[in-house]
Amino acid sequence: MTRHALDAPLDGLGSRALPRPANPLTAATAFVGKTWVIAELEVRKLRHDPTELVTRAVQPALWLLVFGQIFTRVHAIPTGDLRYLDFMAPGILAQSVLFISIFYGIAIIWERDLGIVHKLLVTPTPRAALVLGKALSAGVRAVSQAFIVYALAWLLGVKMNWHALPLAGVLVAVLLGAACFSTLSLIIACLVKTRERFMGIGQILTMPLFFASNAIYPISIMPAWLQAVSRVNPLTYQVDALRALMLAGGASVYGVGVSLAILTGATGLLVLVAARLYPNVVR
């Protein structure tokens, strides 16, 4: 008999009552609560240093104001019935989400050096809740970029879809994309364990993920080998969903539901892997 069973209270007949299994609803509620606490702790850091939001806005502004304006004038990339700037705006939002999320894992290395990770690992919080909480906080940062990209796109005359349901869909796509890439970043941090190696791998990944997607040009004009790579790139499906949801008259190649489902599946798989690897960051 286990010690937990020996410590259980006596029932009316004088025998020890075995502990009741946890209610699934109670366990799920506790899991969500712990995830939210971790996310809130991460978001609080952003509230104390909001200058990060301003500096993050520089890159999408340059892409839209310079690259987008120039290529819209020269008509160098075929985009069908959409102006190139309209075609590009969802891709730049996805790029902002990627660039914020893919370097998110470096915070884990800093927390390990400060001893914060050790403290979290000795709590009863499930590893998956720790990972999801950090992924959710990355999503909050990404949502702030969505507001910036929307404002810039509106000022530049991009034909946006302002209906409530598509806007909610954009929010979901941004959160899923941020969760997916921040969890990938966490996995990398658990494997390499040093800031220098992490930054090198992060820089190696960002450009291939971005250029091997449909963010700034259609998949149809890519060479065959790059088309194959783009179809296994999660960023492609995030851009596909955003393009259909953000733009008035925008269309999805794969279907919004399919794209969001693929993002959800990729995120779920990465969370499971990251939850297994998370303790490795301190070894």
N, C-alpha and C positions, 0 to 999 in steps of 0.2 A: 504493500500500500504506500502511496506517495505521501510525502510530508504534507502536501496541500490537503490531501484527504484526511490525514491524521489531525490536522488543525481545524477541520470542519466541525461545526456545532453538532451536539447530540440531538437526535430526533426524539419523539415522544416515547419510543420503546427502549431508549438507552443505547442505540447503535448510532454510529456516526453517519450523517447524511453526506452523500457525495455532492460536490459543487455542481450547480446547474450550468449547463452550457450557455454561453453568452447569446443573448437575443440578436439575431442578424441585423435587425433594424437599429438596435442600440450600438452595435459594433460599427455599422456604417455611419451613423451619426457622429460617433466619437472620431472615426477616421476623417470625416469631412471637417470636423471642428479642429483637429490637430493640423490638418493641411492648411486651413485658413489662418491659424496662428502663425505658422511658419511663413506664409505669404505676407501676412501683416507686418511681421518683423522685417522682412526684406523691403517692403514698400516704405516703411518708416525711414529707412536709410535715404530713399529718394526724396522724401519730404524734407529731410534735413539738408539736402544738397540738390536743389532743383536746377542748378546750372547745367547739369548733365543733359537735361532736356533741350536746352538751347544749343549746346555744342552738337548734339545728335541731329539737330535740324539742318545743319550746314550742308551735309552731304546730299540729302534728297533735294534741297533747294538748288544746289549746283547742277544736279542731273536734270531737273525739270527746266530750270531757267536757261541753261547753256546747251546741254546735249539735246534735250527735247526740242527746244526752239529751232536749233540749227537743222536737225534732221527732218523736222516738219516742213521747213522751207525747201530743202533739196529733194524731197520725195525719194530718198535713196532706198528705203525699206518698204516693201509692199505690205499694207495693213488693211486691204479691202476697203470697206465703207468708212472706216474710222480714220480720223486724223492721226498722225503718228504720235502727237502729244497725248491724245486721248488713249491710244493704245498703250503708251508707255507708263502713264500715271499709276495704274495698278501694279505694274512691275516694280516701280520705284518704292511703293509702299511695302511690297514683299521684300525688296532689297533692304529697306530700313529695318524690318523685322529680323531678317537674317543677320545683319551686321550687329544688331543689339544682342541677339541671342547666342551667336556662335562664340562670343568671347565671355559669356556669362560664367563659364566654369572657373575662370581665374579667381572669382570671388571665393570659391570653395578652397582654393589653395591658400589664399590669404586667411580665411577663417581657420584652416588647419594650423597655420603658423601662429595664430593668436590663441589657439586652444579652444575655439568655439565649437569646432566639429566634434572634438572629444566629449564636450559637455552634452551635445545633442545626441550622440550615440549611446550615452548611458541612460538616457530617458526612455520611457516605455513607448515613445512615438514610433510607429512603424516606419521602416526605411522608405517605403513607397510614399508615405505622407510627407516625409522630408523632401523627397525628390519632386513630388507634385506641387508642394508649397513653393519651392524655388522656381519651378516652371510657371506657376501662376503669377508670381511676382515679375518674371520676365515678360509675361503677357501684359501686365499693367504698363510697363515701360513701353511696350510696342504699341499699345492703344494710344498713348500720348503722341507717338509718331503718326498715327493715323489722323489725328486732329490736324497736325501740321501739314501733312500731305494733302488732306482734303482742302485746307485753307489755300494752299498754294495752287492746287488744281483749279479751284473756283476762281481765283484771281487771274489765272491764265486762260480762262474760258473753256475749260474741259467740261463736256456735257455729262454731268453727274446724275446719278439716280438717287433722289432724296426721299424715296418712300421708306416707311418704317421697317418693313420686312427685309428689304435688301440691306439696309443699314445694320440691322441686327445680324444678318448673315455675314457682313464684312467684319463685325466684331468677333463673331465665332471663328472666322477664317484667320484673323490676326492672332487671336488667343491660341488657336491650335498650332499655327505656324511657329509662334514664339515658344510654345511648350515643346514642340518637336525639336527645334534646333538648340534650345537651351539644355534639353535633356541629353542630346548628342554631345554638347559641350561639356556637360557634367561627366559623361562617360570618358571623354578624352582626358579630363582633369584627373579622374580616378586612375587612369592608366599611366599617364606621364609623370604626374606628381610634382613637377617643377614649373615655375612660371615661364622660364625661358623656353622650354620645350613646348609648353602649351601655346604660347604666343606664336611660335614658329608653325605649329600644326594648324592653328586657327587661321593664320594668314594663307597657308597653303589651301585650305578648304574653301574659304569664302569666294574667291574668284571663280574656281571651277563650278561651284554650286550655282553661282549667279549666271555665268555665261553659258552653262549647259542647261539652261531653262528657257522658257518663253517670255522672260521678263522684258527684254528690249527688242526682240525680233520673233517672228512666228517660227514654230518648229518646222513648218513645211520648207523653209529655205535652208535648213541645216543639212550638212552631209549625213548620209545614212547612219554612220557610226555615232554621230553626235545626237541624232534623233533617238537612237537606242538608249544612250546615256540619259537623255532628258526624261525618258519615260520611267526611269527608276529614281528620278530626282524629286524629293518631296516638294521642293520649291516650285516645280512646274505645276503641281496640282493646287498649290496655294494661289499662284498667279492666275490660273485658269478660273478658280472660283471667284477671286477678287474682280477679275475683268468682267465677268457676267453680272456681278452684284453691284459694282461701283458705277458702271457706265450706263447712261441712257442708251439703249440699243445694243448693249454689250451682250456677247454670247459666249457660252462655254463649249469647248471642244469635247470634253469628256463627260459633261454634265455636272452641275454644282453638287448634287448629292453624292455622286461618285468621287469627286475630288475631295470633298469634306470627309467622306468615309475613309479614303486612303490616308489622309492626314491623321485622322483619329486612330486608325490601325497602326500607322508608323509610330505615333506618339505613345500609344499603349505598349508596343513592343519595346521601345527605347526606355520607357519608365521601368519596365520589369528588369531590363538589363542593368540600368543605373541603380536600382534598388539593391541588386545583388552586389554591385561593385562599390557602392558608396562607402562601406567601412574600409575599403582598400586605400582610400585617400590618406589615411593616417598611418599606414604601414610603410 
